[in-house]
Amino acid sequence: MKPIKVIRRPHWQAHIQDHAYQADVLSDPRQQYWIESLPEPFAIQFHTQEETAIATATEVLWDLCLRFLDTFFTEESEGSVDRRLAQLQIPAAYWTAIKQSWERSIPQEDLSLCTRFDLAVTESGQIKLLEINGETPLLGAETIYQWNWYVDYLQHHQNSACPLPSDAHQFNEFWDRIAGQWRRIMADYRLKETGISFLVDETLGEDLEMAMQLIQILHDDVDPNIYVQIVYLRGLQDENGRELQRGLGLDEEGYFIDPVNQRIPVLWKMYDWSDIQNDMANDGATEALARQLESGQTKVLEPLWKQVLSNKGAMVMMWEQFRDKPEGEYLLATYFERDVSIEATQLALGMHVRKPMLGLEGVATSIEMGLGSLEERPSLGYGGEGFIIQEYIELPQAFGYHYTIGSWVIDDEAAGVIIRGDRSRITGRHCLIIPHVVSDDGLFIP
């Protein structure tokens, strides 16, 4: 694994505008979100052995997730599942619905579209799980654009000062794997009859970009006639504050409804279940929504059982379950901050990472040494639900950026990687997207 220099293509911004979602942020050099906005752009080159190792780790980790969930939802004594849900600070009103979401097989099981693991892949060859993006995994649009960059580079820039290796390929099956999972969802959820609504936060452009990318895959590779609609979380207004489209609603029986008061039978969302539940509590609609979710009549992607995986407390429980198993090699020591055991106390006294049980993109995360913070990110309101502490591991660096590997798993199989870099050791919202290639050319494998 090593960084390699690539050129800044002469018309890179135009290519992004023509071939990418996330076009505005990717093509804006001031954002420094895409690698060609840097004075010295670079990519990461993996050896084929490393590609295989990452794919293997990804599929093993997903298997661990499924085994963990089977254990989590097993009632070995009365109330044991409820006690675990309480540990994760999930509202009790939804416990029955969450348990049924995992156990449901009739009329259809609660299907998942995709998951992304954030991995530390060290220069010494270790692969460790940092986080599970189980419920709202972004970066699909960026994963696809790096493929378009790779194709364009091979076609038009191999005679430049920085050609890609002659045997280069890319570990990137995101489009095909998503299309395959859409086919299964289409059949099991009868999308030709029901259509599907895509819920996005109108204040976050990346939500809409991810939704549009998934819609394109659904229409281009599955069925162009499936009805889709965008539903905004709070509603859409013009510059004068006039309502253009109403936001997501809930009727008296707890069904999600669209802007014209039609019930939504299938919903894809880029909004955390915990945030939805907080909104429902503020509106006094908790019981109505909980009862409707228990019925299973409304299908949501990602399903309710993913709320367990998206909670960082799940990594504490996975560490406890698999730490002494061979496959536990991919896990970092992780404990609830309130844990007073000898192992947790020893970790807390040394260098470790403190993370809120909820929240994404590094919010409220800090690197700690004993009683002091070495580096930290703003909390943005997260942390009241509690924290975990996790063993610290040094991220690899390239041109001043610390980078993590986002590895996709779709329908139980590894589906490619997307790399993010940050000047900070805590990867945050304003990071750098780094493309990759896989090649055995020019790398020394000790």
Disulfide bonds with the S-S distance in Angstrom:
none
